[in-house]
Amino acid sequence: MPNPAEVISVVVALECVVVSSIVLLLVPLDAAVSLIPLLLVFLVALHAYRS
């Protein structure tokens, strides 16, 4: 069973991915382009956590 700090970290990363994805869908791409690297980093981190 994962410890609470690990669970909180995963939830925060997942929240960041969801919020960034919604922002990318709702605002023009040139305004949200700064979120793309952060989104990719958190997606890679979540993928590494799951595997």
Sine and cosine of phi, psi and omega as CSV:
sin_phi,cos_phi,sin_psi,cos_psi,sin_omega,cos_omega
0.00,0.00,0.75,-0.66,-0.03,-1.00
-0.93,0.36,0.48,-0.88,0.03,-1.00
-0.97,0.23,0.33,-0.94,-0.07,-1.00
-0.86,0.50,-0.57,0.82,0.00,-1.00
-0.91,0.41,-0.61,0.79,0.03,-1.00
-0.92,0.39,-0.65,0.76,0.02,-1.00
-0.90,0.44,-0.68,0.73,0.01,-1.00
-0.89,0.45,-0.65,0.76,0.02,-1.00
-0.89,0.46,-0.66,0.75,0.01,-1.00
-0.92,0.39,-0.65,0.76,0.01,-1.00
-0.91,0.42,-0.65,0.76,0.02,-1.00
-0.91,0.42,-0.68,0.73,0.02,-1.00
-0.90,0.43,-0.67,0.74,0.03,-1.00
-0.90,0.43,-0.65,0.76,0.04,-1.00
-0.89,0.46,-0.66,0.76,0.01,-1.00
-0.90,0.43,-0.65,0.76,0.02,-1.00
-0.90,0.43,-0.70,0.72,-0.02,-1.00
-0.91,0.42,-0.73,0.68,-0.01,-1.00
-0.90,0.44,-0.67,0.74,0.02,-1.00
-0.90,0.44,-0.64,0.77,0.02,-1.00
-0.90,0.43,-0.67,0.74,0.02,-1.00
-0.91,0.42,-0.67,0.74,0.03,-1.00
-0.89,0.46,-0.66,0.75,0.02,-1.00
-0.89,0.45,-0.51,0.86,0.02,-1.00
-0.98,0.20,-0.51,0.86,-0.14,-0.99
-1.00,-0.07,-0.53,0.85,-0.05,-1.00
-0.96,-0.28,0.31,-0.95,0.05,-1.00
-0.87,0.49,0.51,-0.86,-0.10,-1.00
-0.88,0.47,-0.61,0.80,-0.03,-1.00
-0.93,0.37,-0.40,0.92,0.05,-1.00
-0.99,0.12,-0.44,0.90,-0.07,-1.00
-0.96,-0.29,0.22,0.98,-0.08,-1.00
-0.91,0.41,-0.42,0.91,0.00,-1.00
-0.95,0.30,-0.28,0.96,0.02,-1.00
-0.99,0.12,-0.29,0.96,-0.09,-1.00
-0.89,0.45,-0.72,0.69,0.03,-1.00
-0.89,0.46,-0.65,0.76,0.03,-1.00
-0.89,0.45,-0.67,0.75,0.04,-1.00
-0.88,0.48,-0.70,0.72,0.00,-1.00
-0.91,0.41,-0.64,0.77,0.02,-1.00
-0.89,0.46,-0.71,0.70,0.00,-1.00
-0.93,0.36,-0.57,0.82,0.07,-1.00
-0.90,0.43,-0.67,0.74,0.03,-1.00
-0.91,0.42,-0.65,0.76,0.00,-1.00
-0.90,0.43,-0.66,0.75,0.03,-1.00
-0.92,0.39,-0.62,0.78,0.04,-1.00
-0.90,0.43,-0.66,0.75,0.02,-1.00
-0.92,0.39,-0.55,0.83,0.03,-1.00
-0.93,0.37,-0.63,0.78,-0.03,-1.00
-0.96,0.29,-0.42,0.91,-0.03,-1.00
-0.98,-0.20,0.00,0.00,0.00,0.00
